[in-house]
Amino acid sequence: MAETEDFLVRELRPVDDDIFKEPMRKRRRSDRDQRFRAFPSVEQSALKEYEKLESRTRRVLSNTYQKLIQSVFLDDSIPNSVKYLINRLLALIEKPSLDPIYIGLFGSTGAGKSSLINALIQQATFLPVSAESICTSCIVQVSSGCCEQYEAKIHLLSDQEWKEELKNLTTLLHRTEELGGEEEDAWDRGDAVEEAVWKLQMFYGNGAEGKSYEELLRAKPRGKIPTSRVISLKAEEAEGLSVKLDPYIRTQRRDWGGGSAETHIWPLIKLVEVTLPKSELIPEGVVLVDIPGTGDFNSKRDEMWKKTIDKCSVIWVISDIERISGGRAHEDLLNESMKACQRGFCRDLALVVTKTDKLHLPEYLRERKVGNQAIQSQREAVLERNEMIKLQRNKILKDKLKRKLPADSRVLEASELVYTVSAQEYWQRALLTEEETEIPKLREYIRRRLLDKKKRMVTKYVTEAFGLLLLTDSFSCTDHLQNEHLHMSGLRRFVEEKIQLLEKAIDQCFAHIARPLQEGIWNARSSYRRILGACLVRSRGNQGFHQTLKAVCLKNGIYASRTLARIDLNEALTQPIYEQIDPVFGCIFRSGKPADGSALIPHIDAFKLSLQEKMTEIGIRNGWKYDSYKKSFLIQEISAILGGLEEHILRKKRKIYESLTTSVQNDLKPCYEEAARITGKKACERMKDALRRGVDRQVAEGMFERAQERMQHQFQQLKNGIMEKVKGSIATMLTLASSPGDGLYKELADVKSEYKEMEKLHRSLREVAENAVLRRGMQDFLLRMSPSKAGPPKT
């Protein structure tokens, strides 16, 4: 009885229901109107109705909770069934109104992520932009909220996290001192060493790169570090916050020789959160995330980079139009985004091509191979080229996704997978209209996504609340319970049989991964030497690669630079396995219902449906009324219990997917450590040899087979977790439902008025949904009938 036991350690406490009272109704209505400023009037009306439904539901739940705890607060012994009910009420009251929608803008440096965010929020230079250099240096989250000012929070590495990075930086740098003159010339200060020198000089001052780890621990940083490791900034206007924020998030130049105190702590920054006052363009509840394309040398920042990608439900891969064809960085970003669809919460993925106003007309006309109509202007050429890119890239991206994801994935149903945008033209309007820059189209996508999520959340919330009020009211109706006493033994046997069938179905579902996993292991064993060899070869030979390889070994096979492509030896070695398992893995965690029974969620849905059908059957056989309290509660509670499993499964999915690379990384750790210790003459070649020998040894000892076993163990743990939750929750629910009307509930408060109000709210759900559809149809009709806007003058 998981829920009951959980409640035993929770304190029965009153809920502060000031937020449900009405003395400040006018001000709160004004606040609500402000929050919806980003939406057209039709969508505002729908959101206000859903918001009103949710608010009234929370008030009913709060009132019910207050009455219940007042009626049992002084009792020495509270029945478990009542504890269960109070616990469920409290959980619903405390449930967040809406989890944020994270939209990740994922792109290489200089791709135009910051410029796009600036255009979306209607602030031309809010985040730093430059035509000549990398600007944003860390993960930046931008959202709108209920604050009156523009606010930012800059989160710094903890003291322990900085010490870990400092140790790696000094270890990397001090290897150069152990080389001979000829070897040192060949070493050549590459990207890894340049970045290490740069960070230490920035944080401690010139000469810091020559000091030991112990000396730097005693050295005083140049900048002031707050004990909270968080810096808060505020400003009345966007421009004011932008000026304050700039030194913290703009990439500092390596030839920089001074600067403000803010720039001195730049190496410590791991995340920046920016909150705008209520926006007319970006609705509250949406978080735009500027994600650098390669991760970070610091372990904590790199972990945050991956987690940030995985928590995004939408990923826009941002690519400059001049890098869209054939660039390795572009392909790497797409591959990382598709992995996020496999391991994370991502459901929508799109390619956003930036800087699409760029076009050299004479060159375009010379190479143009489509259409018979003559191009009359730069504008026509840009529009034609953009449309052609959309068609080509949409097909390429859809084909890639089909190879990786299940056929019924939501992203494959999208009408548009490619957007062609121009932030510069959005401001200048020299060639394109506002609509043709496609900034408004992206804003509309954001609004629709939030509106759909709000509708689903409120519908589920009101339905779940109604089920609880049904039960709560039935507790006060002792006669009703005694007259409709249910003999539960038959239902218990039925549930036990269905639980056994569910367990068998999950086993069969997970068994689908076994064959592709085995084939992937064979492929990995036969190709690992070739893959490792390719990773250890660079076009410049050992020159400049020496320190990069050292950095890879220091970080257990991973090196992330701000300027170079990400290196991950563990991921590269397991890639043949992922190529085999990706389609099947996607099918297991899909929401659709494949014919081969390989999807997990449909098995849980079938289990839920069978229980609900049995409840209805028993209700008819035992003379329950159609709207019986107990039957309605049981059916609703089954949905609530099993519905929560989907989120549990999604959280575990990432750990299962990454278990292969994690296993390989753990097995190769001694090998990396051995290679990292190598110094002296021909160190680079000796490091490569150590890596080759170490990988050969681990493969011979079953490294890939151990990774296979660990992934299968993770699947088994997921199954065990699902069955434990199902058995515990269903048992608690059935115990509650079978409680006789023996006076346990006589002292409970009468909640009939709350039940009746909740019943009205539940009935009004359909009306609100119908109103929203009607308004949307009227809006679409008016848009079709309105004259189109004229474009800018031809040039």
N, C-alpha and C positions, 0 to 999 in steps of 0.2 A: 504493500500500500504506500507507494512512493509519495503521493500527494499528502496523505494523512501524516506520515512520518515527518515529512518536510514541515508541516504546519506545527508539529509539536515543539519545534525549536524556534518558532516565530512568535513574536509578542502580539497579543491582541491589542490593537491600538486604534484610537479614533483617527479618522482621516481629516486633514484640514480641508474642509470643503468650502473655504472662502471663494475659491475659483468657480464654484457652482452657484453662488448666490448672485442676486441680480441688482444690487444697488448701483453698480457702475455699468449698467447695461449699455448706455449710450456710448461711453468711452470704448467699451469692448467691441461694440458694433463698428465703431470707427476704426479700431485696430484691425478688425477682420477685413474691412473694406480695403485698408492699406495693404494687407498681405496679398490681396488678389489683384493688385494694380497691374501685374504683368499679363493678365488674361483679358481677352476681348469680353465684351459685356455678356455674350451668350454663355461663355465658359464660367464667367464670374457668378452668374445666377446659379449654375449647377453646383459649383464649389460651395457657395453660401448655403445651399440647401443641404448638401452632405455635411458641411461643418455644423449646421444647426442640429441635424440628426445626431451627430456624434456628441455634441455638447449636452444635449438633453439626455442622451443615454448615459453619459458619465454622471450626470446629476442624479438620475434615477438609481444608478448603482451605488453612488455615495450615500444617498438617503437610506437605501436598503441596508447597506453595510452598517451605518450608524445605528439603525434600529436593532439589528441583530446583536451587535456587540454590547449594546446597552441591556438587552434582555438576558444575556448569558455571562456578563462580565464578572459578576460576583459568585457565580456557580463554582463549586469545588471540582465538579466533574462535568466536562462538556462532551457529549457524544461525538464519536469520530465523524459521523455523517455531517454533523453541524460544523465541525472543524473544516472538513473538506469544502463545504459550501462557502464558509467565510474566507477560506484561503483562495478559492477560485474568484470570489468577488473582489478581493483585494488585488489579485494579480491582474484582473481586467481594469480596475480603476487605475493602477499604476502603469499600465501598458502605454508605451509612447504613442502619441497621436499618429505619427508617420515616420518611419525610418527614412533617413535622407537617401536621395537618389544620387549616387556618385557617378559622374560622367568624366571618364579619364581621357584627357587629351595627351596621347602617347606619341612622341615623335623625337627625331634626332635633333641635335642642337642646330638652331638656325632655321628650323622648319616653319616657324611662324605660329607656335602655340600661344605665346603671350600676346601677339598681335590679334589673334583670333578671339581670345578671352576679352581683350580690351574692346573689340568691336561688339561682342555679345553683350557686354555690360554698359556699352555706350560711353566709354572713357578712353579716349585715343591713346593716352600715354600713361595709364595707371600702372601697369606692370612694365618694367624696363624693356625697351626694344631697341634694336640697332641693326643697321644694314651691313655692318662690318664685322661684328664679333658675336660670340655666344653671350647671351644675357642672363637668363634665369639659371641659377646654380643649384637649386634644391627643389623639392616637392613643394608646390604652392597650391593651397586650397582656397577657392573664392566662393562665397555664398552670401545670400542676403538674409537678414534677420530682423528682430524686433528692436535693435539698438537705434539710438537717436543719432549716433556719430559713426564715422568710418573707423573701424577698429582692426587691429592685427595682433596676433600672438605669435611670437617667434620661439620655437621650442629648440633647446640646445641639448647636445649630448650630455649625459651624466658624467660625473667625474670618472667613474669606472670605465665608461665607454670611451672617453677620450684617452685614458691611460692605455687601453688596449690598442687604439689606433696609433698613439705615440710610440709604443713599443715596436709595432710593425714598421712605422716610418723610419725610425732610427736604425732598426735592423737592416732595412733595405739600403739606407744611405751608407752605412758604415762598412758595407762589403767592398765599396770602391777603394777604401784605404788599404785593403789587404792585397791589392793587385800590383803586379810589376808595371814598369813604365809602358812597355809595348802592349801589354794586356789592357792597361788602363786607357790607352788611346783607342783600342778596338771597342772598349766598353761603350764609349760615346753616351753622353747624358740623354737618355731616351725619355719617353713620356712619363714612366713611373717615377724616375728620379726627379725629373723637373717638377712634378706635382708635389712630391714629398718635400723638396727644398722650399717650394713656394708656400706650402701650408705652414711649415715651421717658422719661416721668416715672417710671415704674416702674423702669426700668433705670438712669437717670442722676440722677433727682431732679427736684423742681419747678424750672421754668424751662428745662428741657432742650429743650422744644418751640420755644423762641425762638432756639436756637443753630444755627449752620451745621453742615454735614456735617464739615468740617475741624475745627471746634471740638469736636464730639462725639467724633471719633476720638482727640483728645488728652485727653478727659475720662476720669475714673476711674469705672468702674461701681460701683454701690452694693454689689453682691453679689460674693462670691468665686467666680471661675470656675476650675475645675480645668483643668490643662494637657491632660489626657486628653480633655476635653469629655464626660466620663461621670461621673455621681454614683452611687455604690453605697450602698444602704441595706440594713440587716438588722435583724431582730427575732425574738425567740423566739416571740412570739404574733402573731396576725393584727391584733389591736387596736393593738399597738405599732407595727407597720409602717404601719398605716393612718394613725396620728397623724403619723409622720414623712413620709409620702407626701403627705398632704393639701395642704400649701402649694404643692407642685409641680404638682399636676394640677387643683386646684380653680380655676375661673375667678375671678380677683380682681376685686372690685367697683371700679367706676370712681370712686366717691366715697371710696375707701380712702385713708387718710392716713398710714399707718405700716406696721406688719407686721414680720415676721421677715426675716432675711437671705435665707432661702430664696425668699421671694416676689419679691425684687429681680431674680433671674435668670429669672423666669418667662417673659419674652418670648423667651428663647433655647431653650426646651424644644421639641423636635420629636417625641420618641417616649419612651414609658415602657413598660418591660418588667417585669412582675411574675411572680415564680415562687413558687408555693405548695409546701410539703412535700407528699409523696404524699397525694393526696386520695381520700376515699371516694366522691366524687361526680363529679369531673371527671378522666377518665383521662389519664395521661401520654401525650403525643403529640397532644393537642388544644390549640389556642390560640384563646381567645376574644378577639376584637378589637373594642374600642369605637371606632367610626369616626364622627367628626363628619360632619354631613350636607352641608357646603358647601365643604370644602377650606380653603385658607389664602392670605393675601396674599403670604407669603414663597414664592418660587419652589421652594425645596428642600422645604419642608413640603408645598406643593401637589402636587409631583411624588410625594412619599412617599404622600400621600393617595390618589392614583390608583393607584400601584403596589400599595398595601395592598389596595385594593378588588380589583384584578386577580389577586392571588395567593390570594385566598380561594376555596376550592373550594365553600364554602357561604356564601350571603348571606341573612341574616334582615333584612328591611326592618321596622324598628321604628316603630310609629305609635300614638300615644295614641288611645284610642277616641273622644275628642271631636274629633279632627282627621281621622278616617278618611274622611269624606265630603267630597269637593269641594275639599280643600285643595291648593293648587298645590305646596307643599313635598312633600306625600305623593306626588303624581304625578311630580315631579322625581326623587325617590328611587327610585321604581319604574323610571323610564326609565334612570337611571344604572346600576341593578342589571342591567337587561336588556342594557345595553351591555357590562357585565362578562361576561355569558354569551357575548357575541359575541367580545370581544377578549381575555378572560382565561381563567383556569382554572376559573371557576365552572361547576358542573354542577347544583347544587341551589339553588333560590331559594324562599323562603317569606315570607309576610306574618305578622308577629307583632304582634297588637293588644294593647296594654298597658292597664293601669288599668281592666280590665273589670269591676271591682267597682263602679265609678261608675255610679249610676243614680238618677234622681229618680222614685220610684214613681208619684206622682199624674200626672206628665206622661207617663210611659210608658204608663200605663193609658188615658189620654185619647187617645193617638195610636195605640194598639195596633190593628192591623188583621188579625191572624192568630189562628187557633185559636178554638174555641168554649169551651174549658175555662177556667174562672175562675182568675185568678192569686190565690193565697192569701197570698203572702209576697214580701218583697224578694228572697229567694234564688231563688224560682221565676222571678221576673221577670228576674233577672240571667242565669240559665241559659237561659231561652227567648230573650232578646235575643242572647246570645252565640252560640247555635246558629244563629239567623237571620243574624247577621253572617257566620258561617262559610260558610253556603250562598251568600249573595249575593256575598261577596268572592271566594270560591273560583271562582265562575263568571266574574266580571269579570277576575280575574287570569289565569285559564286562557285566556280569549279574547284578552287582551293578548299573552300569551306565544305563542299560536298564530300571531298576525299577525307576530311578530318572529323566531320560532325554527322549526327544522325539525319536522315532525310527530312524528318519533321521538325528540325530545330527551328525555333522562332526566327532566328536571324536569316534563314534561307527563305522565309516567307515575306521578308521586307521588300517593298516595291522599289526602294532606292538603297543601294549599298555604297554609292559614290556621290559625293558632293564636290562641286567645284566653286571655291570661294575666293574672294579678294577683299582683304581687310582694307587695303589702300584705296580701292575703288569705292568701298563703302563710305569712306570719308570724303573722297574727292569728287566722285560721280562724273569723271571726265569721259569715260567710255561706257560704263554700265549703269543701269538703274539700280536702285536699292534692292529690288527683288532679284535682279540678275546676279548680284554678288552672293546670293544664297545665304546671307547672314539671317534674314528674316525666316528662311526655311528651317534653319537649325534652331532658332528660338521657338518656332511652332512645334518642332519635334520635342523639345524640352517640355513645353507646356502640355502637350498631349500625353507625354509619358507620365507626368506628375498627376494629371487629371485622372488617367486610367488607374493609377496606383491608389489614389485617394478613394475612388469609387469602390474598388475591390476591398480596400481596408475597412471602410465604413460599413459596407454590406456584411462582411464577415464579423465585424465587431458588434453590430446591432443584432445579428442573428444569434451570436454566441451569448450576448447579454440576455436576449429573450428566453433562451433555454434555461439560463440560471434563474431568471425570475419565475419561470414556470415551476421549477423545483421549489424555490423559496416559498412561493405562495402555497404549494401543495403541502409543505411542512406545517402550515398553519391550519390545514383542512384535515383534521384527524379522521372525521367521518368518511371523507373521500378516500383516504388511504385504506381504511378498514374495509370499505365496500369494494375496493378494487385491489384487494391483496393478490399479489402475483406469486405463483409457485415457480421459483427460479431454478429448480434443479435441472429441468429440461434445457433451459437456456444456458446454464453453466456447461452442461455436457456439449451442447452445440458450439459454444465459444471455444472450449478446449480443443474440439476437433478442428475448428477453423484455424486456431493458432498453430496446430501441428501442420496443417496444409500450408499455411503462410510460411512457416519455417522451411518446409520442403521446397516451396516455390522460390524462396530467396537463395537456397543452396543451388537450385537449378539455374537461376539467373546469374549468380556469380561464377558458375561453372563455365559459362560462355567465354570467360577471359583466359581459361587455362591453355587452350590450344594456341591462340595468337601469342600468348605470353611465352610459351615454350618455343615457338618459331622465332620470336624476337630474340630469345636467349641464344639460339643457334646462330642467327645472323650476327649478333653482337660478338660472339666468340670468333667467328670467321673474319670479321672486318675490323676488330679493335686495333690491330697493329697499323693498318692503313689510316684509320681515323686519328690515332695518336700521332703518327708521323706527320700528317697534314697539319695538326695543331702545333707541332714543334718546329715547323718550317716557316720562315718569313722571307720575303723577297730581298731584304737587306742582309740575309745571313744572320750571323750572331750580333752584328753591330746594332746596338740600340735595343736588341731583343733580350739581352742578358738580364737587365733589371726587370723587364716585364715578366720574364719567366720566373725570376726570383719572387716577384710580387704574387704571381699565380700560386707558387708553392707556399708562401707565407699565409695565403688565404685559402688553403686546402682545395686548390684546383680552380679558383675563381678569381678573375681580375676584372674590375669595372673601372673604366677611365672616362673622364668627361669628354675626351676627344677621339679615342679609339673604340673599335667594335668590342663588345663584351666577349671575354674569353671564359668558358666554363668547360673544363676537361671532363668533369663528371657527367654533365649533360650530353656532351659530344659522344662519350663512350656508350651511353644508354640510348642514344637516338635511334639505332636500329630496332630496339625493343619498342619504343614509343610509336615508331612507324607502323608496327604490326598491331599494337593494342589500341591505338587511338580511336578507330571507328567503333570497335566493340565497347571500349570504355565509355564513349559518348552515348552508345545505345543503352548501357546499363543505367545511366543517370538521366535518361531522357524522360520527358513527361508524356509522350505519346504511347500508343499501345501496339508494339510490333507483333507480328504473327508468331514469331519464334519464342515469345515469352522471356526475352532477354532484358526487359526494362524492369527496374525495381519499383518505382512509384506506382505503376498500374497494378502490381500485385497487392500493394497496400490499399489502393483504392478499391480493388475487388473484395478484399477482406472487409473493408468498411461497408461496402454495399451489401454484402451477404449478411452482416450483423444487422444492418438497418432493415433489410427485408424480413429478417427473422423477427425483429421487434414488431413490425407491422402484422405479421402472421399471428404471433402470440397474442397481440392486442385484439385482433378480430376473434380469435378462438376463445379468449377469456372475457369477451364482452366489453373490452375497452371502447370508449367512444373514439371517434376519429381524431378528436383533438385532446385525447387523454393527456393529463399532466405527465404521468410517468413515461408513457411511450415517447412523447415529444422531447422530454428531457434526455432520455437514453439515446435517442437518435442524434440529437444535437451534441450530446457530450461525446459520443463516438467520433463525430466529425472534428470536434475540438481536439481530442486526444491524438487522433491519427494525423490530423492536419499539421500538428506541431512536429511530427516526425520528419517532414520534408526539410525543414530548416536544419534539424539535427544532421540529416544525411548530407546536405550541402556543406555544412561545416567540416564533416569528416572527409568529404571527397578530396579536398586539397591534400590532406595528409596521405591518403591512399595513393594519389597520382604521383606525388613527389617521393614516395617511399623508394623507388628504384634509384634515383640520383642520390638520395640521402644515404642509402645503403652503400653504394659504390664510393661515395665520398668518405664515409666512415672507414671502410676497408682500406682505402688508399691513403688515409691520414699519415701512417708511419712512413709511407713512401714519399709524400710531400715534405714531411719534416726532415727526412734524410737529405733530400735534394736541396732544401732551403739552407742546410748547414754547410754546403759545399762552397769553398772559397779557393782563391789562388789561381794558378795558371790553368788555362783552358777550362775554367769553371763552367762556362755555358755548356760545352759539349759533355762534360762530366755530369752536369745536372740532367741533361737530356738522357744520358745513359742510365742514370739512377732511376729516372721515371720509367724508362722502357723496361728495365729489369724488374722494378717494383710492380708494374702493371702485369707483366708476364707472370710473375710469381703469384699474384693474387688471382689472376684468371685461371691458372693451373690449379689453384687451391679452391676454386668454385665461387669466385666473386659474383658472377652473374647469376648462378644458381641460388646463392644466398639472397640476392636482390629479389629473385622470383619468390622465394619462400617468405620474405618479409612483406612483399605486396599481398600475397595470399593470406598472410597472418592479419594484415590490416583489414582485408575484406571480411575475415572471420570475426574480428573485433567489432566491425560495423554491424554484422548480423547479430552478434550477441547483444550489442547495445540496443538494437531495434526490438529484439524479442523481450529483453528485460523491461523496456519501457512499455511495450504492448501488454505484457502479462501483468505488470504492476498496476498500470493505469486502469485496465479493463476490470481487474479484480476489485480495485477500490470502487469503481463505478457500480459494479454489480452488487457489492456489499451494501452500498448506499441505497441502491434501488430496492433491495430486498428488505430493508429495515421496516419492521412492522409499525403500525400506528399505535404504539403502546404508551403514549404519554410523554415520550422523549421530547416532543415538540410543543407541548402545551404552553410552555413559558415563552416561546418565541413570539416576537412582535407580529402584529398583523401588517402584512405588506400588500394588501389587496389594491390599494390605490396606486402603488408603484407598479404592480403587475399590469393593471389596466392601462397605465400610461405607456408602459413598455410594449404592450400589445398594439397600441395605436402607432407607436414608432416603427414597429416591425411591419405593420401593414403599409405604412407610408413609403417604405423602401421602393416598392414597385412604382408608385406614383412619381417619386423623384427621378427614377431611371427613365420612365417614359417621357417626363418633361424635358430631360436632358437630350434625349434622341430627337424630340420634336423641335427644340430650339436649334440643334445642330443642323437639322434638315433645312430649316428656314434660313439659317445663316449661309449654308452652301448655295441655296437657290439665289439669294441676293448677291452673293459674290459672282455667280455665273452670269447674272443679268447686268452687273455693273460694267462700265466701259473700262478697257485695259489702259494702264498708264503709259504715256509716251516715254520713249527712251531719250537719252541725251543726244545732242546734235551729232551727226556723223562726222568722223574725223578721218 
